Amino acid sequence: MSLAELTRNSYHVGINAGQWLDLCKLWVEQKGLSQDSPNVGPVISETILKLCGTYDADPVLQSYLKGALSNGLLPISVFVANFLQAANSPEIHSASTLDRLCRLALDAHYASNLPPSGSLLSLVVPQSTVLNTVHDALVFLRNAYSFPSSKFHRLSASASELVTLLLSCTTNIPHIPTAQAMMYLGEANDILHTIRLSSDVRQALETFALSLSLLIGDDAKAEREAQLIHTMQLGLGRNDVLDPNTEADTVTCSLLLQSLVSSRAGDYGAGSDLEAVALLMGTIRWTSWAPGVFYTQILLAALTCVAGSSPRDARDDSAFIWKAFVLGRLPRLLHMLEKTLERHGTNEHHAMHSALSTMLQHSELLARCDKVLSRTRLGTEDSNMLVLHAQSRRPIDMLRSQKPFLSQLMQQLRVVELVDQQFVITMDPTLTTESMSRLQSEAAEHNCTLENYLESRLTAESSEVDSQVLFDRIRSEPGSHHFFAAAVRRCLTAHFRAGDLEILSHLMKILYTHDFALDILSLHLKISDVLFDAIHLLTDYDCETVGDPQTASSHLGNIVLFVQVVLTKFRISASTLKKGDTLLRTDFLRSSRVYHLDDLPPEAKSVFPAWFKAIFDTSSDGIEDTILRSTRPRTLLQMSATLFSQACIARQENRIDVDALRNGVSYFLEPLLNWTLVGVVHAMLFEVQQRGFVATHPLEVLRTLLLAPNCPRVVLRLCSPNILRLMCSKRAQVVNPGVVDIEAIKALAFQTLGLKKDGSTAAQEAPSIPPETFLHLPRREIREAFMFARERKGPHIDVARCLTIITPTKFLLLFWSELCVAANLGEIETCRRLATFVLVTPRSGAPPLLPLFVHNVLPVLIARIDQQTGDANTNIDLMVTIASTILSAALHLEWAIQTVCSEQKVIAGQTSAMIARKLASDLRAQKTNSRTSAVMLQRLSGVPTFIANFPVFMP
């Protein structure tokens, strides 16, 4: 019987540690061996460690090891070496078992009263063996930090303690091959930059890295660093694996998340399922991050954005939007991403576990998130809840008590099965499967799903107070947002198909009344699809065959106002919407044009006289059903501004009196026609702007409409920015207060926008923003992005807004100048990430910048660099880095969109292959006359990974 068999059999038959030790000593004596024989200690260690892999944390096995270590049958150095090899293999996968085994080694060392070089490491082994053991310990340390933190073990602390002791044995590092030294140095530097270590182990590891660096020598080190830089900057997607700041990168994913949220209603926003997942997939591809690293980066960026979303004033809903996105939407996008990765052979079920465990190390960031959200709950979010819930006498503490943000996030990740229940309970025992939100409890009481329950509540007639309570609950429970959006989508789809105006009107009025509900929908639905269905109904609808055209017109009005709110809120400026082969125009919904009577559209020209007489002629019978049946709603929207303009002219010419004008205005304050007022108000404001404040009749119309108690609040919301732009101008300050109630209109507009709720003039007289300051916004956006990146906050650049201020070419030249400034400060990595976002990320309503940069701007920049008299190496390095990265990122994004969306989309106007072919051709044509072109071509053609994807650069 071998010693291994003796040990296994003793364990299986239940022999205790003392009896087993006696048997082992007897076996050694019978074999004529000494206790320090290689056939004793290593065999015992390997056998018991294998058993520990099968029987996790078994106390009998631990007692075997403890007895063998204390009796000298198993040397501590032998056990440490074998333990580290087993710990870095798949044999032992329990964190608690690894922790206890590590503590056995540490306790045995302390009990020996020997230095680490005499206990943990043998005094007779060569330094090369010592370095191998230290390397194994560093790998073990990295793996220890990948396990979820738990109160049941302290693996990371034990591993850190062991590494610190072993590193103290490396004071005299021998001359070893440079490649081996570089491997050790790379491992040490990687751990230093990716793990938040204790001060003791960090100091020891930094000393070890310094010793290796001195050993390698300046020449070898410089050569290796140059190779790493080339690989990092030019390698296709391999950059972030080697970048020492990978785990601390808040730039790439923050920019991605900011884009998803700020453009949430666009084609590549958070509300677009497949396109949003494709952006996530493309990011994984071009960064070459493993799923665990990507999840860590995306969660860290999400928390950073939440922590930086502190509301500036009562109008700022950024904190709510980020909470709704991170808790309500992001987990589902990541779930869809994981399913996509599984279809392509990447299957790491516990990647999210590692990412969440890493988040626990960022306690300060988590505290900032909780603080921001608590301020939000105590501020604007509870303004209505406190009043409404007071009626039900619910304690205020119940409204404000919330779980920590990370616990809420884990709960939502568990719902979509990105983490399992056992892991969640280990991290937070309060998150049990039985815990249900208030809305879920109500749905369960009605024996239906949450989606069905919400749909029934949304379509049922209810009081304003009941609706407010329901929407406040939806707002405060991000876990319900997905089901709320699904219920709205199903309800809209069914009733658009059936043409049920009453329910559509009821639902859309609720939605545009609660602004945050539109934010929720935009995070979960493709808003353009909702708009298309609504505009399709408005385009084709007429009241010719309905039984009650006045009621139908009122119902249609809420649909019109809903569309106008959505178009304005999400800055959708496209004049057309397309779905399949159907193209719809949106301009009639924004129409504030005042036509000359001869220029009216044919349909409007035929009914205009009848409408003018019905509204502004005191002898008429008013608006009868006949005229409503003969006029389509879109026609009424097109001619409403002209009706008022003609009425003002008639009043000026005394063809109608003031009572007739006011009587006509009153029609438009009723539900029958109040949905046409946005265009009317904008038209009257334009008339005053053009003619000055001597335009008394348009001013009288504005005063009557805006100050009327029944003027729809949604109309005031849509018009208040333009009202303030006119009423706060210098021309308005010299108007006789008796002419029109300018101060009252200004106060109302400020109050509507929430800028100054009491309507006082303290905030109203703030100076307007100078035009030159507005024109500097693009530069400010870029500089703030760099500043946020330096401060490890979530950077953001609103590229679409910048392109509305300056031309794309000017923006790119400005962007390059700011990149050069940052590159000269050593921030080339940040430059690369920002440039990739700006040039590659697709945006709705904005021109693609990648081909414009490569074909038009890059030749200008190359010429400028050629003409530089000083050192231009930094600018050339920046140009090569950006060119290689943006082409690689574009290639991966094209693949991701084709794979995820199952369709060919040329997101940049041209494919990356076409852009690369043109760039290679231009560089070759200019290389004899341009040093910069020659260097770029040489570097780009010298990287195999880049050549493999863009063979046009092959020498």
Buried (B, 14 or more C-beta within 10 A) or exposed (E): EEBBEBBBEBBEEEBEBEEBBEBBBEBBEEEEBEBEEEEBBBBBBBBBBBBBBEEBBBEBBBBBBBBBBBEEBBBBBBBBBBBBBBBBEEEBEBBBBBBBBBBBBBBBBEEBEEBBBBBBBBEEBEBEBBBBBBBBBBBBBBBBBBBBBBEEBBBBBBBBBBBBBBBBBBEEBEEBEBEBBBBBBBBBBBBBEBBEBEEEBBEBBBBBBEBBBEBBEEEBBEEBEEEBBBBBBBBBBBBBBBBBBBBBBBBBBBBBBBBBBBBBBBBBBBBBBBBBBBBBBBBBBBBBBBBBBBBBBBBBBBBBBBBBBBBEEBEBBBBBBBBBBBBBBBBBBBBBBBEBBEEEEEEBEBBBBBBBBBBEBBEEBBEBBBEBBEBBBEBBBBEBBBEBBEEEEEEEEEBBEEBBBBBBBBBBBBBBEBBBEEBBBBBBEEBEEEEBBEBBEBBEEEEBBBBBBBBBBBBEEBEEEEBBBBBBBBBBBBBBBBBBBBBBBBBBEBBBEEEBBEBBBBBBBBBBBBBBBBBBBBBBBBBBBBBBBBBBBBBEBBBEEBEEBBBBBBBBBBBBBBBBBBBBBBBBEBEEBEEEEEEBEBEBBBBBBBBEEEEBBEBBBEBBEBBBEBBBBEEEEEBEBEBBBBBBBBBBBBBBBBBBBBBBEBBEEEEBEEEBBEBBBBBBBEBBBBBBBBBBBBBBBBBBBEEEBEBBBBBBBBBBBBEBEEBBEBBBBBBBEBBBEBBBEEEBEEBEEEEBBBBBBBBBBBBBBBBBEEBEEEEBEEEEEEEEEEEEBBBEBBBBBBEBBEEBBBBBBBBBBBBEBBEBBBBBBBBBEBBBBBBEEEBBBBBBBBBBBBBBBBBBBBEBBBBBBBBEBBBEBBEBBBEEEEEBEBBBBBBBBBBBBBBBBBBBBBBBBEBBBEEEBEBBEBBBBBBBBBBBEBBBEBBEEBBBBBBBBEBBBEBEBBBEBBEBBEE
